[in-house]
Amino acid sequence: MTKEFNAEIIAVGTELLLGQIANTNAQWMSDKLASMGINVYHHAVVGDNIHRVKDTFEQAQRRANIIFVTGGLGPTEDDLTREAFQLISGLEMEEHAASMEKIESYFTRKSQAMTPNNRKQARVFKGSKVLFNKQGMAPGMIVTHDSKTWIFLPGVPREMKDLVTNEVLPYLHELTGNQDVIKSLVLKFIGIGESTLEHELSDLIQRQQNPTIAPLAQDDGVVIRLTAKAESYGEADGLLENTKKLILDRVGDYFFGVNDQKIEERVINLLKEQNKSISVAESLTGGMFTDKLISVSGASEVCRGGIVCYDTNVKQDLLEVSKVTISEKGTVSEECALEMAENVTKKLDSDIGISFTGVAGPNPVEGKKVGTVYIGFVAHNGHKSVQKFEFIGDRQMVRRRATLKGLEIILNYLKSNNS
């Protein structure tokens, strides 16, 4: 019977708890372990306190058989990973000669005096498999304690990734033998809420076995994460593709990409495919929408540019929105949004134009409440529309939601034009 392996990842460092840095190490390692069929059931973050670190280690020892620890291997007093593990294991430590030689050589090259506490970085547990750190000072270690595998790694991401890729993963392949692979596929949707999406797929979700189906809300829409377990990557890909087809047969109208693909990338790609150009007039969003577009490589082929017309005089003098529209309807209006979209299309000679005007806050404008947004859209084939939205959130949230909705509007137009 094949042994089931489950892992836990522990990050040591008060700076993680304070939010000064993000715990990206755990995310990266989880992805690598999943591809090997090793389940990760717990992530933990603990500050630089030896008693709390010890308690966290003891919990991990009870519930996992492979434990990763990142951080706490440096030279200072608050680097307590070795000391905490020594309290639960009773293992002796010794100085690793090759690592110590590297540390001494570093200070010699820098013509700096090495303080005594730097010797701490070269200390390893007797009998451990030492992982020589090519990217930094402190070596990693693999230690067996009470039939559990402990893997100690530096917290600096580039050092950790190098050791995991070149030494830890080959070790785990040998340790675990032929394990099933686990592969995920993320499907990304826009224009449909998480609850509606889940309702449309409720029977598939209830019957899910392999792959599993997990809807999740994100900043740029809703995603469904499919996770398949199989004996090979080819088999896993087949399971994922079959389930993807079942899902898109029902909600494919809202689908825009997979995995890390962003909606602005899909928009730019469709503009290229259809040989269409776009220009933008931004009041409320203040350049945020144009920035999204030009963040995509190759956007210069289709994005003519944008005009930030935050001030009323700029709307009149540069974008040539009529004084009558502004005086009678206001700058936050359907009429103003339409003129902005029409005029930026003409001025920048594009096939498509989009505009944004509204109230981001904190105070109402022209009698319109905070969150009121008008998005105008025109196309060279005569298509014209203005949509009104009432977004909830603070100033930045209103601007981000307006930007995302604008991308959705263009995406839907280009998809319909492509069908």
Secondary structure, DSSP 8 states (H G I E B T S, - for coil): -----EEEEEEE-HHHHTTSS--HHHHHHHHHHHHTT-EEEEEEEE-S-HHHHHHHHHHHHHH-SEEEEES--SSSTT--HHHHHHHHH---EEE-HHHHHHHHHHHHHTT----GGGGGGGEEETT-EEE--SSSSS-EEEEEETTEEEEEE-SSHHHHHHHIIIIIHHHHHHHH-S--EEEEEEEEE-SS-HHHHHHHTHHHHHH--SSEEEEEEETTEEEEEEEEEESSHHHHHHHHHHHHHHHHHHHGGGEEEETT--HHHHHHHHHHHTT--EEEEESTTTTHHHHHHHTSTTGGGTEEEEEE--SHHHHHHTS---HHHHHHT-SSSHHHHHHHHHHHHHHTT-SEEEEEEE--SSS-BTTB-TTEEEEEEEETTS-EEEEEEE--S-HHHHHHHHHHHHHHHHHHHHHHHH-
